Amino acid sequence: MPHFKSDFLRVMHERGHVHQCTDLESLDEKASKGIVTGYIGFDATADSLHVGNLAGIMMLRRLQQTGHRPIALMGGGTTKVGDPSGKTETRQLMSDVQIAANIASIKGIFTNYLTFGGGAKDAFMVNNADWLDTLGYIPFLREVGAHFTINRMLTFDSVKMRLDREQPLTFLEFNYMIMQGYDFVELHKRYGCALQMGGSDQWGNIVNGVELGRRMKDLELFGLTTPLITTASGAKMGKTAAGAVWLKKERLSSYDYWQFWRNTEDADVGRFLKLFTDLPLEEIGRLEKLRDAEINEAKKILAFEATKLAHGAEAAEAAAETARQVFEGGEGQGGDLPTYEFPRGTTPLVVDVVVTLGLAASRGEAKRLIEQGGLRLNDAAVTGLTATIGESDLDASGAARLSAGKKRHAVVRAV
């Protein structure tokens, strides 16, 4: 392992967060001598962030844990444009009201991972609409746009991908990288920010900001990226058949979040423990050596630690207990499982219940699940497409357990 002077880069490297850096040696020197202010930008395209954003959030957490100051930059301005990076089609434009509501909803997520306040190392959140919304377009193009060449902008993957596939790239989106570069310069001006971090798909945009600072103001700025997180089987991190793995428990229950991490592939357990938990490296080293059935204990620890950060210790403990009841035959129905309630005396169709609970994306998928023997009610296979849930299926508390495959479970309850 390289020898680092700063705790920040040592920890980042040990935990697997470092992929590219514009000047690793100089950043290490700067971080060893004083407080570095660094940021990551998050566009407000939904009312919650998801697991795909978690690597970036953890980078900000590591920055603060090692004595530096993190900025969570909300893209109230850039969300109105849409980042073309990794996208194959134009994003639908959002209203100012919707963007503001999303930002307000997202803010609470960061408080689970960062300490906010007015101290020298305390995190804070800013909104790039504060400066982007007030720019005069022609003066902005004259001052900032002159430092970008079309020739170079056409070489970036976010642009090339669209052009190569003959998919439209609007002039609005084409301006995104200019705006993101300007964010970096503005954050340095306002807060002394010297570091921008992000996923490796943001490398081009980050380098643009570093170079813009040098050209406009002769600033020494740094860029640092983390690897894009994929699973051992090559799947994109945070995507499931049921959709995005949201960080807000209002969008995804603590149990489902816990279960997402519990279902980690064996080969990913050690890496994910380093990236997404605060467990000591010595303990992680012990856990990642476990094999066969024992690796499941490491997965439970990963699930608990990740859920504790996102939803709190109490929610993590409740999710773990729910899982114990579901998988180890404990008494009662797990209280944190997705729940479908129906009036007593009625007999809802199992197909409809499965879709409502999100155990299948459509009635067609639910029917295929039944035909393949993958749907169970109280551990008995559901055999007919017109199967219903009635009083005889309920336990003394008026509940039954519905399972899709081996890993997805829910409760149906008569009220």
Protein Blocks (a to p, Z undefined) as FASTA:
>chain_A
ZZdfbfklmmmmmnopafbdfblmlmmmmmmnmccddddddddfbfbdcfklmmmmmmmm
mmmmnopacddddffklmmnopaehpabdcddddfklmmmmmmmmmmmmmmmpccdjbfk
bccdddfklmmmmpcfklmmmmmmmmpcfklmmmpmklmmmmmnopacdfklmmmmmmmm
mmmmmmmmmnopabdcddfklmmmmmmmmmmmmmmnopacddddddddddfkopaehiaf
kbccdfbfklocfklmmmmmmmpcfklmmmmmmmmmcbdfklmmmmmmpgcjllmmmmmm
mmmmmmmmmnojklmmmmmmmmmmmmnopgcjdfkbccddddehiacdfklmmmmnopaf
bfklmmmmmmnopaceehiacfbfkbccdfklpcfkopacddehjkbccddddZZ
